[in-house]
Amino acid sequence: MSTTISLKKKRRTTSKSDGEATTTSTVREVKKLKRIGTSELQGPDVAASSEEKEIEARDFGSDLELHRKTCSDIRQLMEDIKTAKDNDESAASIEQKRVKATLQFVTLKKLNRLAHLRCKKARETTMGVKQRVDSLHLQLQNLLYEVMHVEREITKCREFKSTDEDIELVDTDDFYKDAPMKISKPDITKTDQHKQQLARLDWELEQRKRLAKKFKECQSNTDNMIREIQTKQEYIDSLQPRLEKILETTIPVQEYLSMPFHEKQTQHQTARLLPRPLYILFVQGNAYREACDPSMSLKIEGDTEAVRSTISVASLLLDYESDSDTEEALSESKRRRKTVGNRLEEKRQKVLTKHPLQVTMTLKLKDGTTLTLTFSYLVVLQIVTVQIDLKPGNSSLVSSISASDLLSPSDLLTCLYPGDDGKESPNPTNEYQLGKLGMESLSTYISQTGHPYRWAQWLAGLDFLPDSGEETRPETSIGASHMEDTVRALYDRIHARLAIQKQLASLERNSVPVPSQSMRLFPAKICTQLTSWKTITQDDVEGFHFTRESPIKELIVESHKLFLATCERGSAKLQAVVLLSLDYPTTPPQFMIGITWHGDHNANNDHDIREMEEELNLHYQELTFNTADDYLLANQVQRLMMCFDVYLETKTMGDEGAERPLEFAREKMYMRITRGRSRSRPYRYYPQQGYFTHR
């Protein structure tokens, strides 16, 4: 079709005379090409078969040479056409060369078709050969499988073992002696070993039938006796529930008369199963409850059946101490890794074993707060541990981010007595017991065992001497002497923690919760405002400029809770780092102060700030009285803002600012603004007269 289009374009550009001759020759060639194409379209199957035959007759090499020659001719004709166009030759000669080039393309098309047919024939030949090879390979695999199956059957037959070979038959002499003649048949079986084996098996079957019949008779007699025993046992068992039911019916009468005999009886029976330390704790706790604190309750919990069924404490300790190869197990753990590792782990778990029974002490406050103490006894380590659970009452539910850790079981009763953090065992012997098994200190297993507080040992009658290798025996006198003081300390700690929680929650909202009893300690108007209260870390403390050389920083330990208070009045800003100890309010909070106003001021470069810190950290006892002890922190923060007012007002009223406008107006009464060479400030407030003076 491209040839026809080019011919039509040529007719438009050539003259009439040349156009007639060119058109005639071009029409002939086009008709010839159409005839060739029509012959191919009329019979594709005939053409394909004739071409396949032609392929067999033609040589591939000659076709390749013909292809190269045709491509060369086309290239030459194209160059001739270009040259003729450049030389402005006649259109007839150019058209003739174009037709010749077109005919050469027909030759290339035929060669291309022949090449595709050759490729198709080669593929079909290859596929046929491959199918034949696959068929032969499949036959080979079938033969190999049959051979393997036959070999397996042969092996199975050779290894066949009859079941009668596992039966232990009677001796041959006993067989002929005891077996009847109809089974033994000695005249036949003595000469034929196979028949002899069959006869012995028949005799074995007869004996087993006879024994099975006898077994059924004995089993029937046994079942009858078991039924009689069960009937009598059911009658005996029914007596106990009846007696208990009768006793339960008397419980309302006991409660009405305030005489819970049934509950006491149950607890007393269970108390006999307690280990000696927990027994002392339970007895002394009940005595204190009946005498001093009816709101306190004690209860024994645990598996009593496990105590009755398991081995005694003495046998458990004997089993633990009898393993003399513990040190060898540690040294040979590489050579016998699995067995020794399992045994060593079992010993480690045995060291931390608790007695199945625990004593639960519950203390209730007036606001509904409940403190639950669960006392357990470690049998091998011979110490008492405590697990703590605190449930605040409805009036104590105050959300505070900074106080969340103060009510956690791990810190709630820390340092109830000085130095008693409940992380190390009070029994010095435990260190050697744990080290013998390659274990770390007891603090690593606190979550599993509980806290071994010293006061818990005292309540259980245990008092360990330092580096004492002798066994400590529980004494009732020790528990009795510490019970009252410890319970009072527990109540005080819970009151203090709930109070500090409320204070911190209020301080986080930038409000100082001064109790009504303490309002008279401060002036009616304090201009300084608390603008921020947040929790900080020890690394944050190192970053403040006013704490770098402060001696109070040396008092910081890991258990301290650190806070940053920010107060502002006008352009002046005060920042204070507050150290809160876990035994608050026994140990008062400590303050480190820095002021930003016309420069940075702290205790190192400003004597007035040093006196302000002394007013807060040394004279705190003036802020504690009666029920205000737990609100010491709030009173100190209020005094801090009061002292900041005094600092700013007296600084502004000084000689250097007498002739310029005052930034901070005088809001308070002062006997003297400064005193002495140090020019100290009047931080002490007299509530009766309502003025400030020097100490």
C-alpha positions in Angstrom: 0.0 0.0 0.0 2.9 2.3 0.7 4.1 1.7 -2.9 0.6 2.7 -4.3 0.6 5.9 -2.2 4.1 6.8 -3.4 3.0 6.2 -7.0 0.0 8.4 -6.6 2.2 11.2 -5.2 4.5 10.7 -8.2 1.7 11.1 -10.7 0.9 14.5 -9.3 4.5 15.8 -9.7 5.4 14.4 -13.2 4.3 15.8 -16.5 1.5 14.3 -18.6 3.7 12.7 -21.2 6.0 11.1 -18.7 3.1 10.3 -16.5 1.4 8.0 -19.0 4.4 5.7 -19.6 5.2 5.6 -15.9 1.7 4.9 -15.0 1.4 2.0 -17.4 4.6 0.3 -16.2 3.7 0.9 -12.5 0.3 -0.5 -13.0 1.7 -3.7 -14.4 4.1 -4.2 -11.6 1.4 -3.5 -9.0 -0.9 -6.1 -10.7 1.9 -8.6 -10.6 2.4 -8.0 -6.8 -1.4 -8.4 -6.3 -1.5 -11.7 -8.1 1.3 -13.0 -6.0 -0.4 -11.9 -2.8 -3.8 -13.3 -4.0 -2.2 -16.7 -4.7 -0.8 -16.8 -1.2 -4.2 -15.9 0.4 -6.2 -18.3 -1.7 -4.6 -21.5 -0.4 -2.6 -21.1 2.9 -2.6 -24.9 3.5 -1.5 -25.6 0.0 1.1 -22.9 0.1 2.4 -24.1 3.5 2.7 -27.7 2.3 4.4 -26.7 -0.9 6.8 -24.5 1.0 7.6 -27.4 3.4 8.5 -29.5 0.5 10.4 -26.6 -0.9 12.4 -26.3 2.3 13.5 -29.9 2.0 14.7 -29.3 -1.5 16.4 -25.9 -0.8 19.8 -25.5 0.9 20.0 -23.3 4.0 23.4 -21.9 2.9 22.1 -20.9 -0.6 19.1 -19.1 1.1 21.6 -17.3 3.4 23.6 -16.1 0.4 20.4 -15.1 -1.4 19.3 -13.1 1.6 22.7 -11.3 1.7 22.6 -10.7 -2.0 19.0 -9.3 -1.8 19.9 -7.0 1.1 22.9 -5.8 -0.9 20.7 -5.2 -4.0 18.2 -3.3 -2.0 21.0 -1.2 -0.5 22.4 -0.5 -3.9 19.0 0.4 -5.4 18.4 2.8 -2.5 21.7 4.5 -3.1 21.0 4.6 -6.9 17.6 6.2 -6.3 19.2 8.8 -4.0 21.9 9.5 -6.6 19.2 9.8 -9.3 17.2 12.2 -7.3 20.4 14.3 -6.6 21.2 14.3 -10.3 17.6 15.1 -11.3 17.3 12.1 -13.5 14.0 11.2 -15.2 11.2 10.0 -13.1 10.7 6.8 -15.2 14.2 5.5 -14.3 13.7 6.3 -10.6 10.3 4.6 -10.6 11.8 1.5 -12.3 14.5 1.2 -9.6 11.9 1.7 -6.9 9.8 -1.2 -8.3 12.9 -3.4 -8.4 13.6 -2.6 -4.8 10.0 -3.4 -4.0 10.3 -6.8 -5.6 13.4 -7.5 -3.6 11.3 -7.0 -0.5 9.0 -9.8 -1.7 12.1 -12.1 -1.9 13.0 -11.1 1.7 9.5 -11.9 2.8 9.7 -15.4 1.3 13.1 -16.0 2.8 11.7 -14.9 6.2 8.8 -17.3 5.9 11.1 -20.2 4.9 13.3 -19.4 7.9 10.3 -19.5 10.3 9.2 -22.8 8.8 12.7 -24.3 9.2 12.6 -23.1 12.9 9.2 -24.6 13.5 10.2 -27.9 11.9 13.4 -28.0 14.1 11.2 -27.4 17.2 8.8 -30.1 16.3 11.7 -32.5 15.7 13.3 -31.6 19.1 10.0 -32.0 20.9 9.4 -35.4 19.4 12.8 -36.6 20.6 12.3 -35.1 24.0 8.9 -36.9 24.4 10.6 -40.2 23.4 13.3 -39.6 26.0 10.7 -38.7 28.7 8.8 -41.9 27.9 12.0 -44.0 28.2 12.9 -42.2 31.5 9.4 -42.9 32.9 9.7 -46.6 32.0 13.1 -46.6 33.8 11.6 -45.0 37.0 8.8 -47.6 37.0 11.2 -50.4 36.8 13.4 -49.0 39.6 10.3 -48.5 41.8 9.2 -52.1 41.2 12.7 -53.3 42.0 12.7 -51.3 45.2 9.3 -52.6 46.2 10.4 -56.2 45.7 13.6 -55.6 47.7 11.5 -54.1 50.6 9.1 -57.1 50.6 12.1 -59.4 50.7 13.6 -57.5 53.7 10.2 -57.6 55.5 10.0 -61.3 55.0 13.5 -61.9 56.3 12.9 -59.7 59.3 9.5 -61.2 60.2 9.2 -62.2 63.8 6.3 -64.2 65.1 4.3 -63.0 68.2 4.7 -66.4 69.9 8.4 -65.8 70.3 7.7 -63.1 72.9 5.5 -65.5 75.0 7.3 -67.1 77.9 6.1 -70.8 77.6 6.5 -73.5 80.3 9.5 -75.8 80.1 9.2 -78.8 77.7 9.5 -81.4 80.5 6.8 -79.6 82.6 4.7 -79.4 79.4 4.7 -83.2 78.9 4.3 -83.7 82.6 1.2 -81.5 83.2 -0.5 -81.3 79.8 -3.2 -83.8 78.9 -2.4 -86.4 76.2 -4.9 -84.9 73.8 -2.9 -81.7 73.7 0.7 -82.9 74.2 0.5 -85.9 71.8 4.1 -87.0 72.6 4.3 -89.6 69.9 4.0 -86.8 67.3 5.3 -83.7 68.9 8.6 -85.1 70.1 9.7 -85.8 66.6 8.3 -82.7 65.0 9.4 -79.4 66.5 6.8 -77.3 64.7 3.9 -79.4 66.0 5.5 -79.4 69.5 5.5 -75.5 69.4 1.8 -75.5 68.4 0.9 -77.9 71.2 2.8 -75.8 73.8 0.8 -72.7 72.6 -2.5 -74.6 72.9 -1.6 -75.6 76.5 -0.6 -71.9 77.3 -4.0 -70.8 75.9 -5.9 -73.3 78.1 -4.0 -72.2 81.2 -4.7 -68.5 80.5 -8.4 -69.1 80.0 -8.5 -70.9 83.4 -6.6 -68.0 85.1 -8.8 -65.4 83.5 -11.9 -67.1 84.8 -10.4 -67.2 88.3 -9.4 -63.5 88.0 -13.0 -62.5 87.2 -14.3 -64.3 90.3 -11.7 -62.5 92.5 -12.6 -59.2 90.9 -16.2 -59.7 91.6 -15.5 -60.3 95.3 -13.3 -57.2 95.4 -16.0 -55.0 93.9 -18.5 -56.2 96.5 -16.1 -55.3 99.3 -15.4 -51.9 97.8 -19.1 -51.1 97.6 -19.5 -52.0 101.3 -16.5 -49.8 102.2 -17.8 -46.8 100.2 -21.3 -47.1 101.8 -19.8 -46.9 105.2 -17.4 -44.1 104.2 -20.2 -42.0 102.8 -22.1 -42.3 106.0 -19.0 -41.2 108.0 -18.3 -38.3 105.6 -21.9 -37.1 105.9 -21.5 -36.5 109.6 -18.9 -33.7 109.2 -21.1 -31.5 106.9 -24.0 -32.0 109.2 -22.0 -30.8 112.2 -20.7 -27.9 110.2 -24.2 -27.0 109.1 -25.3 -27.0 112.7 -22.4 -24.7 113.6 -23.1 -22.4 110.8 -26.7 -21.9 112.0 -25.3 -20.5 115.2 -23.2 -17.8 113.4 -25.9 -15.1 113.4 -26.2 -15.6 117.1 -22.4 -15.3 117.5 -22.4 -12.1 115.5 -25.3 -10.6 117.4 -23.5 -11.3 120.7 -20.2 -10.1 119.2 -18.6 -13.5 120.0 -17.3 -14.9 116.7 -16.3 -18.3 118.2 -16.5 -20.1 114.8 -14.2 -17.7 113.0 -11.7 -17.6 115.9 -11.7 -21.4 116.1 -11.0 -21.7 112.4 -8.2 -19.1 112.6 -6.7 -20.7 115.7 -6.7 -24.1 114.1 -5.0 -22.7 111.0 -2.5 -20.8 113.2 -1.1 -24.0 114.5 0.2 -24.7 111.0 2.1 -21.4 110.8 5.9 -21.2 111.1 7.1 -19.9 114.4 7.8 -16.3 113.3 4.4 -15.8 111.6 2.7 -17.4 114.6 4.3 -14.8 116.9 3.3 -12.0 114.5 -0.3 -13.3 114.3 -0.7 -13.7 118.1 0.9 -10.3 118.9 -1.2 -8.6 116.1 -4.4 -10.0 117.5 -3.5 -9.0 121.0 -2.8 -5.4 119.8 -6.0 -5.3 117.8 -8.2 -6.4 120.7 -6.4 -4.0 123.1 -5.8 -0.8 121.0 -7.0 -0.8 117.4 -10.3 -2.7 116.6 -10.2 -1.4 113.0 -7.1 -3.5 112.3 -7.7 -7.0 111.1 -5.5 -10.1 110.7 -6.2 -13.1 108.6 -4.3 -16.3 107.7 -4.3 -17.1 104.0 -2.8 -19.9 102.0 -3.1 -23.6 101.3 -3.5 -25.5 104.5 -3.7 -28.8 102.7 -0.3 -28.2 101.2 1.2 -27.6 104.7 -0.3 -30.9 105.9 0.8 -32.9 102.9 4.3 -31.5 102.3 7.5 -32.3 104.1 8.4 -30.4 107.2 10.6 -27.4 107.3 13.4 -29.3 109.0 13.5 -31.9 106.2 13.5 -29.2 103.6 16.5 -27.5 105.2 18.2 -30.9 105.5 17.6 -31.5 101.8 19.0 -28.1 101.0 22.1 -28.6 103.2 22.8 -32.1 102.1 23.7 -31.0 98.6 27.4 -30.8 99.3 28.3 -30.9 95.6 26.9 -27.4 94.9 30.3 -25.9 94.5 31.4 -28.7 92.3 28.2 -28.2 90.2 29.2 -24.6 89.7 32.7 -25.5 88.6 31.6 -28.4 86.3 28.7 -26.6 84.7 30.4 -26.4 81.4 31.1 -30.2 81.3 27.6 -31.2 82.4 25.6 -28.2 81.3 22.1 -29.6 81.0 21.8 -31.8 84.2 23.8 -29.5 86.5 22.0 -26.4 85.2 18.6 -27.9 86.0 19.7 -29.0 89.4 21.2 -25.6 90.2 18.1 -23.8 89.1 16.0 -26.1 91.3 18.2 -25.2 94.3 17.9 -21.5 93.5 14.1 -21.8 93.5 14.2 -23.8 96.7 16.2 -21.1 98.4 13.4 -18.5 97.7 10.6 -20.9 98.7 7.8 -19.4 100.8 5.8 -21.1 103.4 2.4 -22.0 102.0 0.6 -19.9 104.6 0.8 -16.1 105.0 -0.5 -13.6 107.5 -2.4 -10.6 106.1 -2.7 -7.5 108.2 -5.2 -4.8 107.1 -5.1 -1.2 108.5 -8.0 1.1 107.8 -8.0 4.9 108.0 -11.0 7.1 108.7 -11.2 8.3 105.1 -11.6 4.7 103.8 -7.9 4.2 102.8 -6.9 0.6 103.3 -3.3 -0.7 103.7 -2.9 -4.4 103.3 0.4 -6.1 104.4 1.0 -9.7 103.5 3.7 -11.3 105.6 5.4 -14.4 104.2 8.2 -16.6 105.6 11.1 -17.8 103.5 11.8 -21.3 104.8 15.4 -21.6 103.8 16.6 -18.0 104.3 14.6 -17.9 107.6 13.4 -14.3 107.2 10.0 -12.6 106.9 9.1 -10.5 103.8 6.2 -8.1 103.2 4.1 -7.4 100.1 2.2 -4.1 100.2 -1.1 -3.1 98.7 -2.6 0.4 99.2 -6.2 1.3 98.2 -6.9 5.0 98.8 -10.3 6.0 99.9 -12.7 8.1 97.9 -11.6 11.4 99.6 -8.0 10.5 98.9 -8.3 10.0 95.2 -6.3 13.0 94.0 -4.5 12.6 90.7 -0.9 13.8 90.7 1.9 13.1 88.2 4.7 13.9 90.6 3.2 11.9 93.5 2.5 8.7 91.5 5.7 7.0 92.8 5.2 8.0 96.4 2.2 5.6 96.7 3.8 2.7 94.8 4.4 -0.5 96.9 8.1 -0.3 96.3 8.5 3.2 98.0 5.5 3.4 100.3 7.2 2.0 103.4 10.8 2.7 102.5 12.8 4.1 105.5 9.9 3.6 108.0 12.8 3.3 110.4 16.1 5.1 109.6 18.2 3.2 107.1 15.6 0.4 106.5 15.0 0.5 102.8 13.8 -3.1 102.6 16.2 -4.1 99.7 18.8 -6.1 101.6 18.3 -9.1 103.8 18.7 -8.4 107.5 20.1 -11.9 108.0 23.8 -11.8 107.3 23.8 -15.5 106.7 21.7 -15.1 103.5 24.6 -13.4 101.7 26.6 -16.6 101.9 23.7 -18.8 101.1 22.9 -16.9 97.9 26.6 -16.6 97.0 27.0 -20.3 97.3 24.5 -20.9 94.5 25.9 -18.1 92.3 22.9 -15.8 93.0 22.9 -12.0 93.3 21.7 -10.1 96.3 18.2 -10.5 97.6 17.2 -7.1 96.1 17.2 -8.7 92.7 14.3 -11.0 93.8 12.2 -8.5 95.7 9.4 -8.7 93.2 9.2 -12.5 93.8 9.8 -12.6 97.6 8.6 -9.2 98.9 10.5 -6.6 101.0 12.5 -7.9 104.0 12.1 -4.9 106.2 13.7 -5.0 109.6 10.5 -3.9 111.3 8.8 -7.0 109.8 11.4 -9.2 111.5 10.8 -7.4 114.8 7.1 -8.0 114.5 7.8 -11.7 113.9 10.1 -11.9 116.9 13.4 -12.0 114.9 16.3 -9.8 115.7 19.5 -10.6 113.7 22.9 -9.7 115.0 25.4 -8.5 112.4 27.7 -11.2 111.1 26.1 -13.8 113.4 26.5 -17.3 112.2 24.1 -18.8 114.8 20.5 -19.5 114.1 18.2 -16.8 115.4 15.2 -18.1 117.3 11.9 -16.1 117.3 11.2 -14.5 120.6 7.7 -13.3 121.6 9.1 -10.4 123.7 10.6 -8.8 120.6 7.4 -8.8 118.7 5.4 -7.4 121.6 7.9 -4.6 122.2 7.8 -3.4 118.6 4.1 -4.0 117.6 2.6 -0.8 119.0 5.4 1.5 117.6 5.4 -0.1 114.2 1.6 0.0 113.8 1.7 3.7 114.8 4.5 4.3 112.3 2.5 2.6 109.6 -0.5 4.8 110.2 1.7 7.9 110.3 3.4 7.0 107.0 0.1 6.5 105.2 -1.3 9.8 106.5 1.9 11.5 105.4 1.9 10.0 101.9 -1.8 10.8 101.3 -1.1 14.3 102.5 1.9 14.8 100.3 -0.1 13.5 97.4 -2.7 16.1 97.9 -0.1 18.8 98.3 1.8 17.8 95.1 -1.5 17.6 93.1 -2.3 21.2 94.3 1.2 22.5 93.6 1.0 21.1 90.1 -2.0 23.3 89.6 0.1 26.3 90.9 -1.9 26.5 94.1 -0.3 26.3 97.6 -2.6 24.2 99.8 -1.9 25.9 103.2 -4.1 24.3 105.9 -6.3 26.5 107.9 -4.3 25.9 111.1 -1.2 27.4 109.4 -2.8 30.5 107.9 -1.9 32.6 110.9 1.8 31.9 110.4 1.8 34.0 107.2 0.7 37.6 106.3 -2.7 38.0 104.8 -1.3 39.2 101.5 1.5 37.5 99.6 2.2 39.1 96.2 4.5 36.4 94.8 2.7 33.7 92.8 3.7 30.1 92.1 3.8 29.7 88.3 5.3 26.2 87.9 5.9 23.0 89.8 7.4 20.0 88.0 9.4 16.9 88.7 13.1 16.9 87.7 16.0 14.5 87.7 19.4 14.6 89.3 21.0 15.4 85.9 18.6 18.4 85.6 19.9 19.6 89.0 23.5 19.6 87.7 22.4 22.0 84.9 21.1 24.8 87.1 23.7 27.6 87.8 22.5 28.2 91.4 23.0 24.6 92.5 26.6 24.0 91.2 28.4 24.9 94.4 25.5 24.4 96.9 26.4 22.2 99.9 22.8 20.9 99.9 23.4 19.2 96.6 25.7 16.7 98.4 22.7 15.5 100.3 21.0 14.1 97.2 20.7 10.4 97.1 19.0 8.1 94.6 15.8 7.7 96.6 15.1 11.5 96.8 12.3 13.0 94.8 13.4 16.2 93.2 11.1 19.1 92.1 11.6 22.5 90.6 9.4 25.3 91.9 9.1 28.6 89.9 7.8 31.8 91.5 7.3 35.2 89.9 6.6 38.7 91.0 6.8 41.4 88.4 10.1 41.1 86.5 11.7 39.0 89.3 11.8 35.3 89.0 12.7 32.7 91.7 13.6 29.1 91.0 13.9 26.5 93.9 15.1 22.9 93.7 13.2 20.9 96.4 14.6 17.7 97.8 11.9 15.4 99.2 13.0 12.4 101.3 11.1 9.2 101.4 10.8 9.4 105.2 9.0 12.8 104.9 8.0 14.6 107.2 10.6 13.1 109.6 13.3 14.5 107.3 12.1 17.9 106.1 12.4 19.0 102.5 15.5 21.0 101.5 15.5 24.0 99.2 18.2 25.4 96.9 17.2 28.9 95.7 18.2 31.0 92.7 16.8 34.4 91.8 16.8 36.2 88.4 16.4 40.0 88.9 19.0 42.5 87.7 21.3 39.5 87.3 21.5 36.0 88.6 21.7 35.6 92.4 22.2 32.5 94.5 23.6 31.5 97.9 27.1 31.7 96.6 27.0 35.3 95.5 24.2 36.8 97.6 24.1 36.6 101.4 20.4 37.4 101.5 19.6 34.2 99.5 21.8 32.2 101.8 19.7 33.5 104.8 16.5 32.7 102.9 17.7 29.1 102.5 18.5 29.0 106.2 15.0 30.3 107.0 13.5 27.4 105.1 15.8 24.5 105.8 16.8 25.2 109.5 13.8 26.9 111.0 11.2 24.5 109.6 10.0 23.4 113.1 8.0 26.6 113.5 5.8 25.3 110.7 5.0 21.9 112.3 2.4 21.6 115.0 -0.4 19.2 115.8 -2.1 18.2 112.5 0.1 20.5 110.4 3.1 18.1 110.4 2.0 16.4 107.2 1.7 19.8 105.5 5.2 20.9 106.1 6.0 21.1 102.4 3.1 23.4 101.6 4.0 25.6 104.6 7.6 25.8 103.4 6.5 26.8 99.9 4.3 29.5 101.4 7.2 30.8 103.5 9.4 30.7 100.4 7.0 33.1 98.6 6.8 35.3 101.7 10.6 35.5 101.9 10.7 36.4 98.2 8.3 39.3 98.8 10.5 40.5 101.7 13.7 40.2 99.6 12.2 42.2 96.7 10.5 44.9 98.8 13.6 45.5 101.1 15.9 45.5 98.1 13.8 48.1 96.4 13.6 50.2 99.6 17.4 50.3 99.9 19.6 53.3 99.6 20.4 52.7 96.0 16.8 52.9 94.9 15.6 55.8 97.0 15.4 58.4 94.3 13.8 56.3 91.5 10.3 54.8 91.1 9.8 51.7 93.2 9.1 48.5 91.1 7.7 46.6 94.2 5.6 48.6 96.5 5.9 48.1 100.3 3.1 45.7 101.3 4.4 44.6 104.7 5.6 46.1 108.0 9.3 45.9 108.9 11.0 46.9 112.1 14.2 47.5 110.2 15.0 46.9 106.5 18.6 45.7 107.1 20.8 44.9 110.0 24.5 44.5 110.7 27.5 44.5 108.3 26.0 41.7 106.2 22.9 43.9 105.7 20.6 40.9 106.5 16.9 41.0 105.7 14.0 40.7 108.1 12.7 37.3 107.1 11.1 36.3 110.5 7.4 37.0 110.8 5.6 37.6 114.1 1.9 36.7 113.5 0.7 38.3 116.7 2.0 41.8 115.8 1.9 41.3 112.0 5.4 42.6 111.2 8.8 41.2 110.0 12.0 41.4 112.0 15.5 39.8 112.1 16.4 36.7 113.9 
